[in-house]
Amino acid sequence: MKTIKYDNMNIQLPFTLKTTECDEITTEEVKVQNVPANKTHLNLTLPRFANGVYLAILNAKVKGNNKKADKGINWFKEYFPYSATMLFN
């Protein structure tokens, strides 16, 4: 899996991202689009690669792939704990 240098860390992606989830694996900050309805006021931003992981988690949940979703959520808790709290609680 791909490793990305971000914020003085080497972050290994939890799984391979599809181009529909992340068109470019960069550290550019993007606004999170699919936030839970009760959190839309937060205006969360993530680096593009982390937003791709978030979209992959949502796709995995829709498809019933709980193992992949859980792996992605655990990755978020490790590298983006604040965002994980906002997006998955």
Buried (B, 14 or more C-beta within 10 A) or exposed (E): EEEBEBEEEEBEBBBEBEEEBBEEBBBEEBEBEEBEEEEEEEEBEBBBBBBBBBBBBBBBBEEEBEEBBBBBBEBBEEBBEEBBEBBBE
